[in-house]
Amino acid sequence: MPKRVDHVQRRAQIIDALVRVAAAEGLHAVTMRAVAAEAGVSLNLVQYYFETKAQLLHAALERLEQQSHERWSARLDGLPRPMTAPAFTEAFLAEALPTDEASRAFHLVWTSYAVLAMTDPELAAQPFVEGPDRLERQLTGVLEQAQQEGTLGQQRDAATEAAHLLSLSHGLGTSVLVGQRSADGAIGILRAHLDQLFA
């Protein structure tokens, strides 16, 4: 009897191989052939699941976002209850910092993807900004709730503050990736800003 193939597991195997290649050599070094070799499968099999490199890269980005969300959920589960807006916001933004191997791989691939999408029409055609837009809306909602609870000043625009916070965390994440500062240093800067925001 032929062996039954778990297609979800096989796709994940290929995507994880891409992430390993990208984390070790950079996203520019990723080829379908390199991913196949890293995954221990044939090039034809990679092309069976992903017709183009752009599809494979986008699938990897979606998987990394899902894993990031799972780490963030676990981080939230560890917070004391009732959860305050400042604590939620710090946990939310701390996940955007490359503080360990998994989050470093996510941010390295995400940043590399963003740069490549600027000059590659096939990558640019993928729905790249859906994830960041979703995070910005979610954080805006948290800040609006904080205003209702009186922990964030009414004079602040929640949507503007959410965009500011996400831009700050992305910039800090990049500074950690390139070795400008440590992860602890980045978290310290983030906390100082949140102390001012929720003062």
C-alpha positions as CSV (number, residue, x, y, z in Angstrom):
1,M,0.0,0.0,0.0
2,P,1.5,3.4,-0.9
3,K,2.5,5.7,1.9
4,R,0.0,8.4,2.7
5,V,1.5,11.9,2.4
6,D,0.6,14.6,4.9
7,H,0.6,17.6,2.6
8,V,0.4,20.1,5.5
9,Q,3.5,18.6,7.1
10,R,5.3,18.4,3.7
11,R,4.6,22.1,3.0
12,A,5.8,23.0,6.5
13,Q,9.0,20.9,5.9
14,I,9.8,22.9,2.8
15,I,8.9,26.3,4.3
16,D,11.1,25.6,7.4
17,A,14.0,24.7,5.0
18,L,13.6,28.1,3.3
19,V,13.8,29.8,6.7
20,R,16.9,27.9,7.6
21,V,18.6,28.8,4.3
22,A,17.5,32.5,4.6
23,A,18.6,32.8,8.3
24,A,22.0,31.3,7.5
25,E,22.8,32.9,4.1
26,G,20.2,35.7,3.6
27,L,17.0,35.7,1.6
28,H,18.8,36.8,-1.5
29,A,20.6,33.4,-1.5
30,V,17.3,31.4,-1.4
31,T,16.6,29.4,-4.6
32,M,14.1,26.6,-5.1
33,R,17.0,24.2,-5.6
34,A,18.7,25.3,-2.3
35,V,15.5,24.9,-0.4
36,A,15.0,21.4,-1.9
37,A,18.5,20.4,-0.8
38,E,18.0,21.7,2.7
39,A,14.6,20.0,3.0
40,G,16.0,16.7,1.6
41,V,13.4,16.6,-1.1
42,S,13.5,16.9,-4.9
43,L,13.2,20.2,-6.7
44,N,10.1,18.8,-8.5
45,L,8.4,18.3,-5.1
46,V,9.1,21.9,-4.0
47,Q,7.7,23.1,-7.4
48,Y,4.6,20.8,-6.8
49,Y,3.7,22.7,-3.7
50,F,5.0,26.1,-4.7
51,E,4.9,27.0,-8.4
52,T,7.1,30.1,-8.0
53,K,9.7,31.3,-5.6
54,A,7.4,34.3,-4.8
55,Q,4.7,31.9,-3.6
56,L,7.2,30.0,-1.5
57,L,8.5,33.2,0.1
58,H,5.0,34.4,0.9
59,A,4.1,31.1,2.4
60,A,7.2,31.3,4.6
61,L,6.2,34.8,5.7
62,E,2.7,33.6,6.6
63,R,4.1,30.6,8.6
64,L,6.6,32.9,10.5
65,E,3.8,35.3,11.3
66,Q,1.7,32.4,12.6
67,Q,4.6,31.2,14.8
68,S,5.2,34.8,16.0
69,H,1.5,35.1,17.0
70,E,1.8,31.8,18.9
71,R,4.8,33.1,20.8
72,W,3.0,36.4,21.5
73,S,-0.1,34.5,22.8
74,A,2.1,32.5,25.1
75,R,3.7,35.7,26.3
76,L,0.2,37.2,27.0
77,D,-0.8,34.0,28.9
78,G,2.1,34.6,31.3
79,L,0.9,38.2,32.3
80,P,-1.0,38.8,35.5
81,R,-4.7,39.3,35.4
82,P,-6.5,41.6,35.0
83,M,-4.2,42.6,32.1
84,T,-3.5,46.3,31.8
85,A,-3.1,48.2,28.6
86,P,0.6,49.1,29.3
87,A,1.4,45.4,30.0
88,F,-0.4,44.2,26.9
89,T,1.2,46.8,24.7
90,E,4.7,45.9,26.0
91,A,4.1,42.2,25.4
92,F,2.7,43.0,22.0
93,L,5.7,45.1,20.9
94,A,8.4,42.9,22.6
95,E,7.4,40.1,20.2
96,A,8.5,42.5,17.4
97,L,12.1,42.4,18.7
98,P,14.6,39.6,17.7
99,T,15.4,38.4,21.2
100,D,16.0,34.7,20.4
101,E,16.7,32.4,17.5
102,A,13.1,32.0,16.4
103,S,12.2,35.7,16.5
104,R,15.5,36.6,14.9
105,A,14.8,34.3,11.9
106,F,11.3,35.9,11.6
107,H,12.6,39.4,11.6
108,L,15.5,38.7,9.3
109,V,13.3,37.0,6.7
110,W,10.5,39.7,7.0
111,T,13.0,42.6,6.6
112,S,14.7,40.9,3.7
113,Y,11.4,40.2,2.1
114,A,10.3,43.8,2.4
115,V,13.5,45.0,0.8
116,L,13.2,42.5,-2.1
117,A,9.6,43.4,-2.7
118,M,10.6,46.9,-3.4
119,T,12.3,45.9,-6.6
120,D,10.7,42.5,-7.5
121,P,7.2,42.9,-9.1
122,E,6.3,39.3,-8.4
123,L,7.0,39.7,-4.7
124,A,5.3,43.1,-4.6
125,A,2.1,41.5,-6.0
126,Q,1.8,39.3,-2.9
127,P,-0.4,40.7,-0.1
128,F,2.6,41.7,1.9
129,V,1.2,44.5,4.1
130,E,-1.9,42.6,5.3
131,G,0.0,41.4,8.4
132,P,1.4,44.8,9.5
133,D,-2.0,46.4,8.8
134,R,-3.8,43.9,11.0
135,L,-1.3,44.4,13.9
136,E,-1.7,48.2,13.6
137,R,-5.5,47.9,13.8
138,Q,-5.3,45.6,16.8
139,L,-2.9,47.9,18.7
140,T,-5.2,50.9,17.8
141,G,-8.1,49.1,19.5
142,V,-6.0,48.4,22.6
143,L,-5.0,52.1,22.9
144,E,-8.6,53.2,22.3
145,Q,-9.7,50.9,25.2
146,A,-6.9,52.4,27.3
147,Q,-8.3,55.9,26.7
148,Q,-11.8,54.7,27.8
149,E,-10.2,53.3,31.0
150,G,-8.2,56.5,31.6
151,T,-4.7,55.1,31.3
152,L,-4.0,56.9,28.0
153,G,-4.6,60.7,27.6
154,Q,-7.6,61.7,25.5
155,Q,-5.5,64.2,23.6
156,R,-3.6,61.4,21.9
157,D,-4.8,59.9,18.6
158,A,-4.9,56.1,19.1
159,A,-4.2,55.3,15.4
160,T,-1.2,57.6,15.2
161,E,0.2,56.3,18.5
162,A,-0.2,52.7,17.2
163,A,1.7,53.5,14.0
164,H,4.4,55.3,16.1
165,L,4.8,52.3,18.4
166,L,5.0,49.8,15.6
167,S,7.5,51.9,13.7
168,L,9.6,52.3,16.9
169,S,9.6,48.5,17.5
170,H,10.5,47.7,13.9
171,G,13.3,50.2,14.0
172,L,14.6,48.8,17.3
173,G,14.3,45.3,15.8
174,T,16.5,46.2,12.9
175,S,19.1,47.9,15.2
176,V,19.3,44.6,17.1
177,L,19.6,42.6,13.9
178,V,22.6,44.7,12.6
179,G,24.3,44.7,16.0
180,Q,23.8,48.3,16.9
181,R,22.3,47.5,20.3
182,S,21.4,44.4,22.4
183,A,17.9,43.0,22.7
184,D,17.9,44.1,26.3
185,G,18.9,47.6,25.3
186,A,16.1,47.7,22.8
187,I,13.5,46.6,25.3
188,G,14.8,49.3,27.7
189,I,14.1,52.0,25.1
190,L,10.7,50.5,24.4
191,R,9.8,50.5,28.1
192,A,11.0,54.1,28.5
193,H,8.7,55.2,25.7
194,L,5.7,53.3,27.1
195,D,6.3,54.9,30.5
196,Q,6.0,58.3,28.8
197,L,3.0,57.3,26.7
198,F,1.0,55.9,29.7
199,A,2.1,58.4,32.2
